[in-house]
């Protein structure tokens, strides 16, 4: 079995290996490397204005962690400027929020080249390389130009936009060309894969037969749908440990008999928090009998606060939350708790278990693992109800959630009322069906299926 080399923008801390603190991508990557060992390469999260790049190496068990820092200008152009102010809004259907600058594009390519140059000395001829997410799309082409012939796979953790949206990007043809240099391109949903196929057809004139093997400009690229999962069976134990936290115990005491709605998201315009608050306000307006009987807690740690769109969003949400409480709160009831900080993962899982409704309504999301973790954290004998946006990737799998359109706030309010009053037998039936899906498509199945599909394809010689 060949060694697996994983490249991602951020790398899990080696000390978290046995702590249970890591989640999502880290769990899948570590599981993939457990059998034959591997190397995980990426940014260490630090801004280091050194004259030369310092490479940090650390080995834990049979996994090598290799990380590098970024200079301030690299961080500004690559991370803030292009990745998060161009690709992120475009891929989440907000081209109006794109802030395109040519120097940001050059900085994006420059950091990808830096990653390639620092990674090359560590590569072996029989390695299998797995590159993750929108920050590192150009890497395969650059690796091919450097003579790397190993199989290279790419997994996109965000949605992939329709061709009409993609064309808003001045460099969209270059991006599509970069993706052709992978042997396997993986997506969360069939819609994302379809959008990529259509972009190849109409943008580059390529052919995509039913097999999903893209044929374009001399390249053969296999595509596939690999919905990322969670470590389903481990969730219950983490949740039980979270019940010992002071946050859980305090909230449980303060709630009393009131029913809890919970939302947990990074503070991001793609998460739909503002419209979510509007839907909750509509619920309170339509159902006075629920006053004092429900509480909505929204946990939204600030992210990318140095991007203008995020600071403006934070102000807008603050005002909306204040309006709800100003209109409906009483001396002994705060209907909406809005918290701008994060909690330990096990505490969040315990809060999911305490809640009656999981409120997960992003405007667009690649997958949304909050939805899956909410389901996995429930009590089998008395589960809560997941209210889930149809525009989240998770909706393709969790069809027994209460599926809503996040833009239709009146209907979302109606579905919230139905969810909080749903009979126990229906809640159990829905939960059992969703758990069957989560166990079948867990994080281990995700990485195994992707690796099994990653095989060498045909690529033309690089001039």
Secondary structure as GFF3:
##gff-version 3
##sequence-region A 1 463
A	DSSP	beta_strand	4	10	.	.	.	ID=ss1
A	DSSP	three_ten_helix	14	16	.	.	.	ID=ss2
A	DSSP	alpha_helix	25	34	.	.	.	ID=ss3
A	DSSP	beta_strand	38	47	.	.	.	ID=ss4
A	DSSP	beta_strand	55	60	.	.	.	ID=ss5
A	DSSP	beta_strand	63	70	.	.	.	ID=ss6
A	DSSP	alpha_helix	72	74	.	.	.	ID=ss7
A	DSSP	pi_helix	75	87	.	.	.	ID=ss8
A	DSSP	alpha_helix	88	91	.	.	.	ID=ss9
A	DSSP	three_ten_helix	95	97	.	.	.	ID=ss10
A	DSSP	alpha_helix	102	120	.	.	.	ID=ss11
A	DSSP	beta_strand	128	132	.	.	.	ID=ss12
A	DSSP	three_ten_helix	134	136	.	.	.	ID=ss13
A	DSSP	alpha_helix	139	145	.	.	.	ID=ss14
A	DSSP	beta_strand	152	155	.	.	.	ID=ss15
A	DSSP	alpha_helix	163	166	.	.	.	ID=ss16
A	DSSP	alpha_helix	172	179	.	.	.	ID=ss17
A	DSSP	beta_strand	184	187	.	.	.	ID=ss18
A	DSSP	alpha_helix	190	204	.	.	.	ID=ss19
A	DSSP	beta_strand	207	208	.	.	.	ID=ss20
A	DSSP	beta_strand	213	216	.	.	.	ID=ss21
A	DSSP	beta_strand	219	225	.	.	.	ID=ss22
A	DSSP	three_ten_helix	232	234	.	.	.	ID=ss23
A	DSSP	alpha_helix	235	242	.	.	.	ID=ss24
A	DSSP	alpha_helix	246	255	.	.	.	ID=ss25
A	DSSP	beta_strand	259	264	.	.	.	ID=ss26
A	DSSP	three_ten_helix	269	271	.	.	.	ID=ss27
A	DSSP	alpha_helix	273	286	.	.	.	ID=ss28
A	DSSP	three_ten_helix	288	290	.	.	.	ID=ss29
A	DSSP	beta_strand	294	299	.	.	.	ID=ss30
A	DSSP	alpha_helix	308	328	.	.	.	ID=ss31
A	DSSP	beta_strand	336	339	.	.	.	ID=ss32
A	DSSP	alpha_helix	345	354	.	.	.	ID=ss33
A	DSSP	beta_strand	357	360	.	.	.	ID=ss34
A	DSSP	alpha_helix	369	376	.	.	.	ID=ss35
A	DSSP	beta_strand	385	389	.	.	.	ID=ss36
A	DSSP	three_ten_helix	393	396	.	.	.	ID=ss37
A	DSSP	beta_strand	402	404	.	.	.	ID=ss38
A	DSSP	alpha_helix	409	420	.	.	.	ID=ss39
A	DSSP	alpha_helix	424	440	.	.	.	ID=ss40
A	DSSP	alpha_helix	443	453	.	.	.	ID=ss41
###
